[in-house]
Amino acid sequence: MPAPQFDPQDPLGLDDLLGAEDLAVRETVRKWAGDRVLPHVAEWYERGELPGIRELARELGSIGALGMSLDGYGCAGATAVQYGLACLELEAADSGIRSLVSVQGSLAMYAIHRYGSEEQKQAWLPRMAAGEVIGCFGLTEPDIGSDPGRMRTYAKRDGSDWVLTGRKMWITNGSVAGVAVVWARTDDGIRGFVVPTGTPGFSAPEIKHKWSLRASVTSELVLDDVRLPDDAVLPGITGLRGPLSCLNHARYGIVWGAMGAARTCFETALEYAGTREQFGKPIGGFQLTQAKLADMAVELHKGILLAHHLGRRMDTGTLGPVQVSFGKLNNVREAIEICRTARTILGANGISLEYPVMRHATNLESVLTYEGTVEMHQLVLGKALTGIDAFA
């Protein structure tokens, strides 16, 4: 039997791991991103805004991309691998678009779906799945990042009500959200609260002057004696395990998404190397350029294979948090290196917004930090490998 023809876009034949439904999901999301994001995203990035975000959210809801791996309440009930493929295609367009979807589905919706009351689920999830309501997730604070157990946001009892006071920082979707899942200290431990953003005392000023994730809405959440009824609390969890489990779900999407940004940069560099001529021939004909392209292809497709493996484990219920840290650490780190190498192949053109490389490279600097920095995931793995906790 003859060997299959080599495909530079899929050198390992990873598409053989996908079924017809997986491929259909990928094609749907790829087409949407190609039609609705790619023609405009360089301009959005340059202007530092994401215009029409509510319309985009409704469109994403219409193709089943919001909370897509959740069951019921209008959610698509897709597999973890299908959700990962969607994240890859969205981030191949721009990390900001994938962040919109991740925060909506893997953080805000996931928290309500897993830990909320039936009334909370019925009230919010169908509208969030349709993109009619955008959600955000308030955990990180101005002075508290990697150590959320020290959060200062506090919720106290006042009769049958809760009163929330504090601030959250670097919150994707905050200024356009209709609902915020906010984590706060209470006398009984850390609890999650479902906060309608129109509640008096709640505000979400947008953070400006970013050089990364510019085509994304990033905000501060200010809670100034926000009064909520008793049924605003998520009843299904107390303690840090709640928000950390949500972050774990979101990190899984990043494992795939980072490879989308890397794929775009690799494909851009490969095409450029075939057309850009120096010294009488395409630069793709020089040994140093071919070495760069080979190394980029190896790391890109190793990362996609790792994402597939973790997705299959999530679908069988055998994926552990340390394995997600493994994937997030490797894939984001390698994606940045692929983007930087692509920039060198493009030379001076690598810094131009006429090409997507620098936009992806700067976006990935944020992805490297959020959902756990490199150092945090190294320590997660280090503890698992040695049995010694080096965090303290």
Secondary structure by P-SEA (a helix, b strand, c coil): cccccccccccccccccccaaaaaaaaaaaaaaaccccccaaaaaaaccccaaaaaaaaaaaaccccccccccccccccaaaaaaaaaaaaaacaaaaaaaaaacccaaaaaaccccaaaaaacaaaaaaccbbbbbcccccccccccccccbbbbbcccbbbbbbccccccccccccccbbbbbccccbbbbbcccccccbbbbbbccccccccbbbbbbbbccccccccccccccccaaaaaaaaaaaaaaaaaaaaaaaaaaaaaaaaaaaccccccccccccaaaaaaaaaaaaaaaaaaaaaaaaaaaaaaccccaaaaaaaaacaaaaaaaaaaaaaaaacccccccccaaaaaaaaaaaaacccccaaaaaaaaaaaaccccccc
